[in-house]
Amino acid sequence: MTSKIRHVTIDSADPYALACFWSKVLDEPLHEDDHPGDEAALIEGAGLLFVTVPEAKTVKNRVHLDVQPQDRRRDEEVDRLLALGATQVDDRRNPDGTGWVVLADPEGNEFCVERSMAERAG
């Protein structure tokens, strides 16, 4: 038998608030049993579990998420995510349109926004 990854667990100060941010990023609902103040929050459709930890994030993530817009261009998605509360950490876009943008979620976890499939095909 083999194993499979059930969840990617993300440490956080406020699991519910951080899960709400990611719920909007991914357009996936929070688990129906999750509420503000809970010790954990789950976005089941994305396999993301947010859990409370006492310490703050202090260094760069060793693992990060790459998101790819499905119905808009990369730059439009970057603008949308910034409006949701992300912050830009690094801009790795190239003059020829390739590349990605590194953002951080409201608790400082880095993630990348790649080009959409349509942009890659063009």
All heavy atoms as an XYZ file, in Angstrom:
952
protein
N       0.836     -1.186      0.000
C       0.000      0.000      0.000
C       0.877      1.244      0.000
O       1.980      1.216      0.480
C      -0.905      0.000      1.235
C      -1.801     -1.203      1.298
S      -3.531     -0.950      1.696
C      -4.069      0.473      0.858
N       0.324      2.325     -0.480
C       1.033      3.596     -0.498
C       0.290      4.602      0.367
O      -0.782      4.321      0.882
C       1.115      4.149     -1.939
O      -0.196      4.349     -2.435
C       1.869      3.203     -2.843
N       0.868      5.738      0.509
C       0.227      6.837      1.247
C      -0.167      7.928      0.269
O       0.336      7.995     -0.845
C       1.191      7.421      2.280
O       1.488      6.485      3.272
N      -1.075      8.791      0.711
C      -1.402      9.979     -0.058
C      -1.476     11.145      0.907
O      -1.684     10.960      2.100
C      -2.712      9.815     -0.830
C      -3.946      9.763      0.023
C      -5.184      9.705     -0.843
C      -6.418      9.904      0.006
N      -7.626     10.049     -0.789
N      -1.301     12.322      0.380
C      -1.389     13.523      1.207
C      -2.855     13.853      1.396
O      -3.590     14.041      0.426
C      -0.623     14.693      0.572
C       0.862     14.351      0.539
C      -0.880     15.978      1.339
C       1.702     15.352     -0.218
N      -3.281     13.923      2.647
C      -4.674     14.241      2.955
C      -4.892     15.746      3.025
O      -5.872     16.269      2.514
C      -5.064     13.597      4.276
C      -6.503     13.852      4.648
C      -6.935     12.997      5.819
N      -8.291     13.372      6.197
C      -8.679     13.526      7.437
N      -7.845     13.309      8.426
N      -9.910     13.870      7.709
N      -3.982     16.443      3.704
C      -4.043     17.896      3.846
C      -2.632     18.464      3.777
O      -1.688     17.801      4.171
C      -4.603     18.332      5.217
C      -5.968     17.851      5.516
N      -6.251     17.056      6.585
C      -7.139     18.054      4.892
C      -7.535     16.787      6.620
N      -8.101     17.375      5.590
N      -2.545     19.689      3.369
C      -1.360     20.502      3.605
C      -1.738     21.365      4.792
O      -2.731     22.101      4.746
C      -1.000     21.361      2.376
C       0.144     22.305      2.709
C      -0.658     20.475      1.189
N      -0.990     21.249      5.888
C      -1.314     21.958      7.119
C      -0.480     23.229      7.207
O       0.738     23.198      7.030
C      -1.063     21.056      8.340
O      -1.862     19.876      8.193
C      -1.431     21.755      9.628
N      -1.161     24.326      7.495
C      -0.509     25.631      7.567
C      -0.676     26.179      8.975
O      -1.800     26.344      9.461
C      -1.119     26.594      6.526
C      -0.918     26.000      5.116
C      -0.521     27.982      6.650
C      -1.643     26.739      4.025
N       0.453     26.422      9.646
C       0.435     27.016     10.980
C      -0.051     28.462     10.877
O       0.280     29.171      9.928
C       1.838     27.020     11.585
C       2.373     25.624     11.862
O       1.596     24.644     11.772
O       3.570     25.508     12.161
N      -0.809     28.882     11.886
C      -1.323     30.253     11.841
C      -1.673     30.770     13.229
O      -1.862     29.999     14.160
C      -2.551     30.325     10.930
O      -3.549     29.447     11.366
N      -1.750     32.073     13.328
C      -2.180     32.708     14.574
C      -3.700     32.702     14.676
O      -4.253     32.551     15.760
C      -1.654     34.147     14.637
N      -4.372     32.852     13.543
C      -5.834     32.874     13.497
C      -6.289     32.001     12.327
O      -6.461     32.485     11.209
C      -6.334     34.311     13.336
C      -7.844     34.439     13.409
O      -8.557     33.417     13.228
O      -8.313     35.563     13.621
N      -6.468     30.703     12.575
C      -6.800     29.782     11.484
C      -8.046     30.180     10.704
O      -8.057     30.086      9.477
C      -7.010     28.440     12.176
C      -6.317     28.543     13.470
C      -6.347     29.991     13.846
N      -9.074     30.623     11.386
C     -10.325     30.957     10.709
C     -10.119     32.139      9.755
O     -10.539     32.093      8.598
C     -11.433     31.258     11.714
C     -12.771     31.480     11.055
C     -13.563     30.402     10.682
C     -13.236     32.762     10.791
C     -14.794     30.602     10.053
C     -14.460     32.971     10.170
C     -15.231     31.884      9.808
O     -16.437     32.079      9.180
N      -9.475     33.195     10.219
C      -9.249     34.376      9.381
C      -8.373     34.027      8.175
O      -8.654     34.453      7.051
C      -8.627     35.503     10.191
N      -7.323     33.254      8.410
C      -6.438     32.892      7.306
C      -7.157     31.970      6.321
O      -7.020     32.127      5.105
C      -5.161     32.237      7.831
C      -4.024     32.107      6.828
C      -3.663     33.458      6.207
C      -2.814     31.476      7.488
N      -7.950     31.043      6.828
C      -8.727     30.163      5.953
C      -9.741     30.975      5.149
O      -9.991     30.663      3.975
C      -9.418     29.076      6.770
N     -10.316     32.004      5.733
C     -11.253     32.859      4.991
C     -10.549     33.540      3.813
O     -11.104     33.624      2.711
C     -11.880     33.901      5.910
S     -13.151     33.231      7.003
N      -9.337     34.032      4.032
C      -8.559     34.632      2.949
C      -8.363     33.616      1.827
O      -8.655     33.887      0.658
C      -7.202     35.137      3.461
C      -6.242     35.514      2.363
C      -6.324     36.757      1.761
C      -5.265     34.623      1.942
C      -5.448     37.109      0.734
C      -4.385     34.965      0.915
C      -4.479     36.207      0.316
N      -7.870     32.430      2.174
C      -7.592     31.414      1.162
C      -8.876     30.906      0.516
O      -8.886     30.537     -0.658
C      -6.757     30.285      1.759
C      -5.320     30.689      1.816
C      -4.622     31.139      2.906
C      -4.420     30.736      0.714
N      -3.341     31.459      2.539
C      -3.196     31.220      1.199
C      -4.537     30.433     -0.632
C      -2.089     31.388      0.376
C      -3.429     30.592     -1.455
C      -2.223     31.069     -0.956
N      -9.970     30.895      1.242
C     -11.258     30.513      0.672
C     -11.629     31.450     -0.479
O     -12.111     31.013     -1.529
C     -12.333     30.542      1.765
O     -13.600     30.305      1.232
N     -11.371     32.733     -0.293
C     -11.642     33.716     -1.342
C     -10.651     33.582     -2.499
O     -11.032     33.716     -3.662
C     -11.590     35.129     -0.766
C     -12.728     35.422      0.187
C     -12.545     36.764      0.854
C     -13.586     36.962      1.945
N     -13.234     38.092      2.815
N      -9.383     33.325     -2.187
C      -8.376     33.138     -3.235
C      -8.777     31.987     -4.149
O      -8.732     32.099     -5.376
C      -6.982     32.855     -2.620
C      -5.984     32.407     -3.690
C      -6.454     34.073     -1.871
N      -9.182     30.870     -3.543
C      -9.433     29.638     -4.290
C     -10.895     29.431     -4.679
O     -11.210     28.468     -5.378
C      -8.959     28.447     -3.453
C      -7.485     28.494     -3.048
C      -7.180     27.395     -2.054
C      -6.584     28.401     -4.284
N     -11.770     30.306     -4.210
C     -13.209     30.159     -4.427
C     -13.678     28.761     -3.995
O     -14.404     28.078     -4.698
C     -13.585     30.430     -5.885
C     -15.094     30.615     -6.065
O     -15.773     31.018     -5.093
O     -15.586     30.338     -7.177
N     -13.211     28.369     -2.814
C     -13.577     27.095     -2.187
C     -14.134     27.410     -0.804
O     -13.562     28.229     -0.073
C     -12.360     26.174     -2.032
C     -11.835     25.610     -3.326
C     -12.628     24.411     -3.805
O     -13.454     23.871     -3.038
O     -12.424     24.021     -4.964
N     -15.219     26.769     -0.396
C     -15.816     27.079      0.906
C     -15.036     26.492      2.081
O     -14.360     25.470      1.946
C     -17.205     26.433      0.814
C     -16.997     25.277     -0.107
C     -15.984     25.753     -1.128
N     -15.161     27.170      3.212
C     -14.667     26.596      4.467
C     -15.563     25.434      4.859
O     -16.734     25.385      4.484
C     -14.727     27.635      5.593
C     -13.794     28.826      5.499
C     -14.018     29.744      6.691
C     -12.363     28.386      5.439
N     -15.017     24.526      5.646
C     -15.827     23.425      6.165
C     -16.968     24.010      6.993
O     -16.779     24.977      7.738
C     -14.962     22.498      7.027
C     -15.631     21.228      7.383
N     -16.498     21.123      8.439
C     -15.578     20.010      6.797
C     -16.948     19.889      8.513
N     -16.403     19.190      7.518
N     -18.136     23.433      6.878
C     -19.338     23.979      7.526
C     -19.244     24.036      9.050
O     -19.948     24.810      9.686
C     -20.568     23.173      7.122
C     -20.501     21.724      7.553
C     -21.627     20.876      6.997
O     -22.180     21.232      5.944
O     -21.935     19.856      7.621
N     -18.370     23.245      9.656
C     -18.250     23.234     11.113
C     -17.231     24.245     11.640
O     -17.024     24.336     12.853
C     -17.857     21.836     11.609
C     -18.947     20.800     11.360
O     -20.132     21.202     11.285
O     -18.612     19.609     11.234
N     -16.563     24.991     10.760
C     -15.525     25.939     11.191
C     -16.132     27.289     11.553
O     -17.026     27.791     10.854
C     -14.482     26.113     10.095
C     -13.661     24.855      9.885
O     -13.601     24.028     10.809
O     -13.078     24.708      8.801
N     -15.622     27.874     12.651
C     -16.136     29.149     13.157
C     -14.984     29.987     13.707
O     -13.944     29.453     14.086
C     -17.157     28.903     14.275
C     -18.280     28.008     13.857
N     -19.278     28.429     13.019
C     -18.533     26.717     14.145
C     -20.112     27.433     12.806
N     -19.690     26.377     13.477
N     -15.169     31.315     13.788
C     -14.135     32.168     14.392
C     -13.768     31.659     15.786
O     -14.636     31.233     16.551
C     -14.801     33.542     14.471
C     -15.836     33.515     13.391
C     -16.336     32.083     13.358
N     -12.481     31.676     16.082
C     -11.995     31.243     17.387
C     -11.657     29.771     17.474
O     -11.047     29.324     18.451
N     -12.028     28.967     16.462
C     -11.681     27.543     16.461
C     -10.174     27.374     16.366
O      -9.462     28.229     15.829
C     -12.337     26.822     15.280
C     -13.840     26.642     15.446
O     -14.366     26.922     16.540
O     -14.483     26.223     14.453
N      -9.688     26.239     16.844
C      -8.250     25.922     16.814
C      -7.775     25.506     15.426
O      -6.578     25.441     15.172
C      -7.938     24.805     17.814
C      -8.139     25.209     19.263
C      -7.109     26.222     19.719
O      -5.905     26.012     19.464
O      -7.507     27.239     20.320
N      -8.726     25.198     14.539
C      -8.383     24.771     13.183
C      -9.509     25.176     12.239
O     -10.643     25.377     12.658
C      -8.169     23.268     13.138
N      -9.156     25.290     10.967
C     -10.141     25.574      9.922
C      -9.702     24.825      8.671
O      -8.515     24.728      8.379
C     -10.237     27.074      9.653
N     -10.680     24.300      7.943
C     -10.397     23.430      6.813
C     -11.066     23.935      5.543
O     -12.248     24.289      5.545
C     -10.909     22.016      7.124
C     -10.826     20.971      6.013
C      -9.373     20.681      5.638
C     -11.526     19.689      6.460
N     -10.293     23.952      4.465
C     -10.844     24.120      3.124
C     -10.687     22.757      2.472
O      -9.653     22.431      1.889
C     -10.112     25.216      2.325
C     -10.158     26.558      3.063
C     -10.731     25.348      0.932
C      -9.328     27.644      2.406
N     -11.716     21.954      2.632
C     -11.638     20.555      2.230
C     -11.376     20.387      0.738
O     -10.568     19.550      0.328
C     -12.924     19.834      2.631
C     -12.794     18.346      2.685
C     -13.921     17.710      3.469
O     -14.988     18.323      3.647
O     -13.711     16.571      3.907
N     -12.043     21.189     -0.083
C     -11.883     21.072     -1.531
C     -10.471     21.348     -2.018
O     -10.082     20.893     -3.091
N      -9.698     22.086     -1.242
C      -8.317     22.404     -1.604
C      -7.309     21.587     -0.800
O      -6.109     21.670     -1.054
C      -8.046     23.894     -1.394
N      -7.798     20.841      0.187
C      -6.891     20.057      1.018
C      -6.012     20.908      1.920
O      -4.902     20.518      2.254
N      -6.505     22.078      2.322
C      -5.733     22.978      3.181
C      -6.330     23.002      4.579
O      -7.515     23.282      4.751
C      -5.708     24.395      2.615
C      -5.021     24.588      1.272
C      -5.140     26.038      0.821
C      -3.563     24.161      1.329
N      -5.492     22.718      5.566
C      -5.897     22.734      6.969
C      -5.068     23.793      7.683
O      -3.830     23.766      7.633
C      -5.661     21.363      7.612
C      -5.940     21.243      9.096
C      -7.421     21.473      9.390
C      -5.490     19.876      9.604
N      -5.728     24.722      8.335
C      -5.068     25.806      9.063
C      -5.204     25.516     10.551
O      -6.314     25.253     11.028
C      -5.716     27.151      8.712
C      -5.645     27.452      7.244
C      -6.599     26.957      6.368
C      -4.603     28.195      6.733
C      -6.525     27.201      5.006
C      -4.515     28.456      5.367
C      -5.472     27.947      4.511
N      -4.088     25.534     11.277
C      -4.106     25.206     12.699
C      -3.424     26.302     13.510
O      -2.511     26.976     13.024
C      -3.424     23.844     12.990
C      -4.162     22.713     12.291
C      -1.969     23.856     12.591
N      -3.861     26.456     14.745
C      -3.287     27.455     15.643
C      -1.938     26.990     16.167
O      -1.792     25.850     16.597
C      -4.216     27.699     16.847
O      -5.487     28.115     16.372
C      -3.650     28.760     17.779
N      -0.954     27.879     16.125
C       0.337     27.661     16.775
C       0.676     28.922     17.564
O       0.256     30.017     17.190
C       1.464     27.334     15.772
C       1.198     26.015     15.054
C       1.665     28.449     14.771
N       1.430     28.777     18.656
C       1.711     29.946     19.497
C       2.770     30.894     18.930
O       2.758     32.080     19.226
C       2.188     29.331     20.808
C       2.749     27.999     20.421
C       1.918     27.540     19.245
N       3.678     30.392     18.097
C       4.769     31.233     17.628
C       4.430     31.881     16.295
O       3.663     31.350     15.503
C       6.071     30.428     17.507
C       6.040     29.290     16.506
C       5.461     27.996     17.044
O       5.138     27.909     18.243
O       5.285     27.072     16.245
N       5.028     33.031     16.052
C       4.838     33.745     14.796
C       5.777     33.188     13.732
O       6.805     32.580     14.047
C       5.121     35.231     15.007
N       5.433     33.416     12.476
C       6.305     33.033     11.374
C       7.552     33.920     11.428
O       7.447     35.131     11.584
C       5.572     33.220     10.051
C       6.403     32.862      8.839
C       5.601     33.135      7.575
C       6.410     32.882      6.354
N       7.568     33.739      6.183
N       8.729     33.306     11.285
C       9.956     34.097     11.400
C      10.878     33.996     10.194
O      11.758     34.828     10.033
C      10.756     33.683     12.648
O      11.039     32.282     12.569
C       9.998     33.985     13.922
N      10.729     32.971      9.364
C      11.614     32.799      8.209
C      10.793     32.442      6.980
O       9.603     32.165      7.065
C      12.678     31.707      8.453
C      13.609     32.095      9.584
C      12.028     30.361      8.731
N      11.467     32.420      5.835
C      10.825     32.053      4.577
C      10.261     30.638      4.672
O      10.845     29.763      5.291
C      11.862     32.122      3.456
C      11.332     31.803      2.083
C      12.465     31.852      1.054
C      11.976     31.523     -0.328
N      11.509     30.138     -0.471
N       9.102     30.433      4.016
C       8.495     29.097      3.972
C       9.442     28.105      3.300
O      10.086     28.440      2.310
C       7.206     29.109      3.141
C       6.143     30.011      3.681
O       6.336     30.761      4.617
N       4.984     29.928      3.072
N       9.476     26.888      3.795
C      10.225     25.819      3.125
C       9.371     25.186      2.030
O       9.884     24.628      1.076
C      10.641     24.748      4.135
C      11.652     25.198      5.169
C      13.017     25.472      4.571
N      13.603     24.335      3.912
C      14.534     23.550      4.430
N      14.997     23.774      5.625
N      14.997     22.552      3.738
N       8.070     25.264      2.172
C       7.115     24.791      1.169
C       6.159     25.940      0.908
O       5.752     26.629      1.840
C       6.325     23.564      1.696
C       5.246     23.152      0.722
C       7.265     22.405      1.996
N       5.817     26.150     -0.350
C       4.852     27.205     -0.643
C       3.889     26.729     -1.721
O       4.132     25.738     -2.400
C       5.540     28.515     -1.038
C       6.202     28.470     -2.379
N       7.526     28.147     -2.540
C       5.716     28.698     -3.618
C       7.839     28.172     -3.827
N       6.754     28.501     -4.514
N       2.794     27.445     -1.861
C       1.788     27.133     -2.865
C       2.030     27.966     -4.113
O       2.447     29.121     -4.024
C       0.391     27.437     -2.318
C       0.002     26.744     -1.012
C      -1.363     27.220     -0.548
C       0.023     25.234     -1.171
N       1.776     27.368     -5.284
C       1.757     28.092     -6.552
C       0.309     28.102     -7.016
O      -0.312     27.041     -7.123
C       2.608     27.384     -7.606
C       4.098     27.448     -7.316
O       4.522     28.339     -6.560
O       4.842     26.608     -7.855
N      -0.230     29.274     -7.262
C      -1.609     29.365     -7.752
C      -1.587     29.795     -9.207
O      -0.720     30.565     -9.641
C      -2.482     30.307     -6.892
C      -2.590     29.795     -5.468
C      -1.960     31.725     -6.898
N      -2.544     29.261     -9.965
C      -2.663     29.577    -11.381
C      -4.086     30.042    -11.646
O      -5.037     29.303    -11.389
C      -2.346     28.349    -12.226
C      -2.370     28.614    -13.707
C      -2.046     27.372    -14.489
O      -2.696     26.350    -14.322
N      -1.040     27.467    -15.338
N      -4.261     31.277    -12.121
C      -5.602     31.766    -12.407
C      -6.280     30.899    -13.463
O      -5.637     30.442    -14.406
C      -5.388     33.189    -12.907
C      -3.933     33.383    -13.066
C      -3.217     32.242    -12.454
N      -7.583     30.709    -13.284
C      -8.351     29.871    -14.201
C      -9.177     30.687    -15.186
O      -9.458     30.202    -16.283
C      -9.276     28.951    -13.400
C      -8.536     28.039    -12.452
C      -7.572     27.114    -13.180
O      -8.008     26.308    -13.986
N      -6.286     27.244    -12.920
N      -9.576     31.885    -14.812
C     -10.478     32.663    -15.659
C     -10.007     34.100    -15.877
O     -10.791     34.961    -16.244
C     -11.886     32.669    -15.062
C     -11.925     33.255    -13.652
O     -10.852     33.555    -13.086
O     -13.035     33.403    -13.114
N      -8.748     34.344    -15.634
C      -8.193     35.678    -15.860
C      -6.684     35.556    -16.050
O      -6.099     34.510    -15.809
C      -8.525     36.622    -14.701
C      -7.965     36.178    -13.365
C      -8.399     37.056    -12.204
N      -9.813     37.172    -12.050
C     -10.560     36.437    -11.230
N     -10.002     35.529    -10.469
N     -11.853     36.619    -11.136
N      -6.074     36.627    -16.439
C      -4.620     36.650    -16.648
C      -3.903     36.778    -15.304
O      -4.495     37.203    -14.322
C      -4.261     37.804    -17.579
C      -4.950     37.694    -18.956
C      -4.702     38.880    -19.852
N      -3.300     39.100    -20.166
C      -2.605     38.404    -21.072
N      -3.177     37.442    -21.740
N      -1.334     38.671    -21.292
N      -2.646     36.411    -15.305
C      -1.828     36.465    -14.087
C      -1.867     37.841    -13.439
O      -2.097     37.957    -12.226
C      -0.366     36.106    -14.424
C       0.587     36.249    -13.231
C       2.038     36.328    -13.650
N       2.231     37.419    -14.588
C       3.092     37.388    -15.595
N       3.862     36.352    -15.792
N       3.185     38.422    -16.398
N      -1.671     38.883    -14.213
C      -1.590     40.223    -13.640
C      -2.926     40.664    -13.048
O      -2.963     41.350    -12.025
C      -1.092     41.217    -14.681
C       0.343     40.910    -15.120
O       1.017     40.078    -14.471
O       0.796     41.492    -16.120
N      -4.025     40.244    -13.664
C      -5.351     40.540    -13.111
C      -5.539     39.794    -11.783
O      -6.116     40.336    -10.841
C      -6.444     40.123    -14.094
C      -6.454     40.940    -15.367
C      -7.353     40.348    -16.436
O      -7.390     39.112    -16.595
O      -8.023     41.147    -17.114
N      -5.042     38.569    -11.725
C      -5.155     37.785    -10.489
C      -4.306     38.398     -9.382
O      -4.730     38.467     -8.229
C      -4.760     36.325    -10.734
C      -4.913     35.435     -9.532
C      -6.354     35.191     -9.100
O      -7.296     35.854     -9.576
O      -6.543     34.323     -8.231
N      -3.123     38.864     -9.715
C      -2.281     39.535     -8.724
C      -3.027     40.730     -8.139
O      -3.084     40.901     -6.916
C      -0.926     39.964     -9.332
C      -0.179     40.918     -8.410
C      -0.074     38.737     -9.640
N      -3.635     41.533     -8.990
C      -4.402     42.688     -8.509
C      -5.544     42.257     -7.591
O      -5.789     42.875     -6.548
C      -4.957     43.499     -9.681
C      -3.878     44.232    -10.470
O      -2.758     44.406     -9.942
O      -4.161     44.613    -11.627
N      -6.257     41.191     -7.962
C      -7.375     40.694     -7.147
C      -6.888     40.231     -5.782
O      -7.480     40.549     -4.744
C      -8.083     39.537     -7.866
C      -9.305     39.001     -7.135
C      -9.950     37.850     -7.892
N      -9.281     36.602     -7.669
C      -9.548     35.763     -6.660
N     -10.498     36.054     -5.789
N      -8.886     34.643     -6.535
N      -5.773     39.504     -5.758
C      -5.260     38.978     -4.494
C      -4.709     40.088     -3.597
O      -4.862     40.032     -2.377
C      -4.211     37.896     -4.756
C      -4.733     36.697     -5.560
C      -3.619     35.695     -5.813
C      -5.920     36.057     -4.888
N      -4.104     41.088     -4.193
C      -3.658     42.245     -3.402
C      -4.859     42.942     -2.762
O      -4.805     43.340     -1.601
C      -2.859     43.212     -4.275
C      -1.491     42.713     -4.749
C      -0.912     43.663     -5.792
C      -0.536     42.514     -3.584
N      -5.956     43.045     -3.499
C      -7.167     43.667     -2.960
C      -7.780     42.835     -1.831
O      -8.427     43.386     -0.939
C      -8.195     43.872     -4.072
N      -7.544     41.510     -1.847
C      -8.042     40.636     -0.777
C      -7.204     40.715      0.497
O      -7.618     40.223      1.534
C      -8.082     39.174     -1.250
C      -9.157     38.807     -2.261
C      -8.993     37.357     -2.695
C     -10.545     39.036     -1.670
N      -5.997     41.298      0.399
C      -5.153     41.427      1.584
C      -3.770     40.824      1.465
O      -2.991     40.851      2.415
N      -3.435     40.278      0.299
C      -2.074     39.783      0.089
C      -1.118     40.971     -0.042
O      -1.556     42.101     -0.296
C      -2.014     38.924     -1.168
N       0.168     40.706      0.133
C       1.190     41.729     -0.115
C       2.206     41.171     -1.098
O       2.460     39.963     -1.131
C       1.919     42.139      1.182
O       2.460     40.972      1.809
C       0.987     42.835      2.150
N       2.767     42.054     -1.915
C       3.758     41.611     -2.889
C       5.125     41.515     -2.222
O       5.565     42.446     -1.554
C       3.809     42.576     -4.075
C       4.705     42.075     -5.186
C       4.572     42.897     -6.444
O       3.461     43.225     -6.859
N       5.699     43.211     -7.047
N       5.776     40.380     -2.425
C       7.088     40.123     -1.850
C       8.178     40.270     -2.913
O       9.249     40.808     -2.648
C       7.145     38.702     -1.227
C       8.536     38.361     -0.731
C       6.121     38.571     -0.112
N       7.899     39.783     -4.124
C       8.904     39.800     -5.189
C       8.188     39.759     -6.535
O       7.124     39.146     -6.657
C       9.837     38.595     -5.057
C      11.099     38.710     -5.888
O      11.385     39.793     -6.431
O      11.822     37.693     -6.004
N       8.752     40.413     -7.519
C       8.182     40.421     -8.867
C       9.172     39.733     -9.791
O      10.246     40.260    -10.063
C       7.929     41.864     -9.318
C       7.109     41.932    -10.588
O       7.092     40.945    -11.357
O       6.480     42.981    -10.813
N       8.828     38.537    -10.248
C       9.705     37.746    -11.104
C       9.178     37.691    -12.540
O       9.497     36.785    -13.292
C       9.835     36.332    -10.542
C      10.285     36.270     -9.086
C      11.657     36.891     -8.848
N      12.733     36.153     -9.433
C      13.446     35.204     -8.824
N      13.180     34.875     -7.592
N      14.409     34.589     -9.456
N       8.344     38.697    -12.920
C       7.837     38.765    -14.290
C       8.954     39.242    -15.212
O       9.752     40.104    -14.847
C       6.642     39.709    -14.378
C       5.420     39.164    -13.666
C       4.285     40.142    -13.648
N       4.489     41.129    -12.591
C       3.537     41.889    -12.099
N       2.304     41.826    -12.576
N       3.803     42.751    -11.144
N       8.949     38.695    -16.421
C       9.952     39.027    -17.427
C       9.327     39.881    -18.524
O       8.110     39.833    -18.740
C      10.528     37.737    -18.030
C      11.198     36.892    -16.968
O      12.019     37.374    -16.199
N      10.818     35.624    -16.911
N      10.158     40.658    -19.244
C       9.632     41.509    -20.315
C       8.837     40.736    -21.376
O       7.941     41.292    -22.002
C      10.887     42.144    -20.917
C      11.888     42.123    -19.811
C      11.592     40.866    -19.027
N       9.149     39.456    -21.574
C       8.435     38.675    -22.596
C       7.110     38.095    -22.084
O       6.433     37.348    -22.780
C       9.315     37.555    -23.135
C       9.649     36.483    -22.102
O       9.224     36.600    -20.926
O      10.343     35.512    -22.478
N       6.719     38.439    -20.847
C       5.448     37.980    -20.298
C       5.531     36.717    -19.465
O       4.560     36.328    -18.827
N       6.668     36.047    -19.465
C       6.833     34.859    -18.635
C       7.082     35.282    -17.196
O       7.152     36.470    -16.885
C       7.999     33.986    -19.144
O       9.212     34.762    -19.070
C       7.753     33.514    -20.573
N       7.243     34.320    -16.323
C       7.566     34.602    -14.933
C       6.360     34.544    -14.016
O       5.268     34.135    -14.412
N       6.574     34.964    -12.781
C       5.562     34.867    -11.731
C       5.728     36.004    -10.742
O       6.700     36.750    -10.800
C       5.666     33.520    -11.020
C       6.989     33.313    -10.334
C       7.293     33.603     -9.028
C       8.189     32.817    -10.903
N       8.615     33.308     -8.752
C       9.189     32.815     -9.898
C       8.545     32.362    -12.167
C      10.495     32.384    -10.105
C       9.862     31.931    -12.379
C      10.795     31.941    -11.352
N       4.766     36.123     -9.842
C       4.822     37.129     -8.784
C       4.727     36.399     -7.449
O       3.894     35.515     -7.280
C       3.671     38.149     -8.918
C       3.712     39.168     -7.789
C       3.730     38.845    -10.277
N       5.602     36.761     -6.525
C       5.575     36.184     -5.182
C       4.766     37.120     -4.285
O       5.082     38.308     -4.179
C       6.992     35.998     -4.601
C       6.924     35.362     -3.216
C       7.870     35.180     -5.541
N       3.721     36.575     -3.683
C       2.895     37.317     -2.742
C       2.988     36.655     -1.380
O       3.505     35.545     -1.255
C       1.429     37.329     -3.208
C       1.119     37.942     -4.571
C      -0.374     37.840     -4.868
C       1.583     39.377     -4.650
N       2.472     37.334     -0.368
C       2.360     36.757      0.973
C       0.918     36.921      1.425
O       0.285     37.959      1.164
C       3.306     37.447      1.948
N       0.404     35.896      2.107
C      -0.952     35.985      2.644
C      -0.943     36.891      3.877
O       0.127     37.389      4.270
C      -1.529     34.589      2.907
C      -0.872     33.835      4.053
O      -0.225     34.453      4.933
O      -1.024     32.606      4.085
N      -2.080     37.151      4.498
C      -2.115     38.086      5.633
C      -1.231     37.703      6.826
O      -0.911     38.561      7.646
C      -3.596     38.094      6.034
C      -4.308     37.839      4.757
C      -3.444     36.811      4.060
N      -0.800     36.445      6.920
C       0.108     36.054      8.001
C       1.549     35.898      7.526
O       2.405     35.428      8.258
C      -0.388     34.778      8.680
C      -1.645     35.023      9.489
C      -1.911     33.955     10.531
O      -1.024     33.140     10.836
O      -3.034     33.959     11.068
N       1.835     36.308      6.288
C       3.205     36.323      5.791
C       3.670     35.078      5.070
O       4.848     34.975      4.719
N       2.792     34.122      4.817
C       3.176     32.912      4.089
C       3.280     33.215      2.606
O       2.321     33.678      1.986
C       2.133     31.805      4.318
C       2.003     31.461      5.776
O       2.944     31.037      6.412
N       0.809     31.666      6.311
N       4.458     32.959      2.028
C       4.687     33.270      0.632
C       3.974     32.269     -0.279
O       3.867     31.091      0.037
C       6.188     33.234      0.310
C       7.015     34.240      1.051
C       7.561     33.723      2.380
O       7.296     32.561      2.737
O       8.244     34.488      3.061
N       3.504     32.773     -1.421
C       2.966     31.929     -2.473
C       3.200     32.621     -3.802
O       3.430     33.825     -3.852
C       1.477     31.605     -2.247
C       0.540     32.786     -2.282
C      -0.183     33.083     -3.424
C       0.372     33.594     -1.165
C      -1.063     34.156     -3.455
C      -0.512     34.667     -1.182
C      -1.229     34.951     -2.333
N       3.185     31.846     -4.878
C       3.452     32.401     -6.200
C       2.205     32.399     -7.053
O       1.384     31.493     -6.975
C       4.530     31.577     -6.905
S       6.132     31.656     -6.081
N       2.086     33.419     -7.890
C       1.011     33.497     -8.873
C       1.663     33.313    -10.239
O       2.490     34.122    -10.665
C       0.254     34.837     -8.802
C      -0.881     34.850     -9.820
C      -0.263     35.098     -7.403
N       1.284     32.219    -10.897
C       1.820     31.886    -12.208
C       0.920     32.421    -13.314
O      -0.177     32.902    -13.046
C       1.907     30.359    -12.344
C       2.804     29.716    -11.327
C       2.844     28.209    -11.489
O       1.979     27.646    -12.202
O       3.740     27.586    -10.912
N       1.353     32.266    -14.548
C       0.528     32.613    -15.695
C      -0.608     31.606    -15.839
O      -0.476     30.442    -15.480
C       1.355     32.618    -16.984
C       2.383     33.723    -17.028
C       3.151     33.714    -18.320
N       3.863     32.446    -18.473
C       4.228     31.927    -19.627
N       3.959     32.542    -20.757
N       4.891     30.787    -19.687
N      -1.724     32.055    -16.398
C      -2.845     31.157    -16.671
C      -2.472     30.207    -17.809
O      -1.492     30.411    -18.535
C      -4.069     31.975    -17.071
O      -3.849     32.589    -18.326
N      -3.264     29.143    -17.970
C      -3.042     28.207    -19.066
C      -3.167     28.921    -20.412
O      -2.389     28.656    -21.332
C      -4.033     27.039    -18.984
C      -3.727     26.065    -17.852
S      -2.084     25.313    -17.953
C      -2.300     24.243    -19.355
N      -4.113     29.844    -20.528
C      -4.287     30.590    -21.771
C      -3.034     31.414    -22.096
O      -2.607     31.489    -23.247
C      -5.511     31.497    -21.680
N      -2.437     32.021    -21.064
C      -1.209     32.792    -21.292
C      -0.061     31.886    -21.693
O       0.774     32.249    -22.510
C      -0.845     33.566    -20.030
C      -1.774     34.721    -19.740
C      -1.483     35.369    -18.413
O      -1.714     34.715    -17.359
O      -1.005     36.528    -18.422
N       0.001     30.709    -21.091
C       1.062     29.757    -21.427
C       0.910     29.237    -22.860
O       1.896     28.990    -23.542
C       1.066     28.580    -20.464
C       1.563     28.939    -19.085
C       1.412     27.755    -18.141
N       1.879     28.104    -16.829
C       3.133     27.951    -16.412
N       4.036     27.455    -17.215
N       3.471     28.306    -15.189
N      -0.330     29.056    -23.297
C      -0.592     28.539    -24.632
C      -0.345     29.588    -25.710
O      -0.038     29.255    -26.849
C      -2.033     28.032    -24.733
N      -0.481     30.870    -25.317
C      -0.347     31.968    -26.287
C       1.046     32.241    -26.564
O       1.753     32.476    -27.338
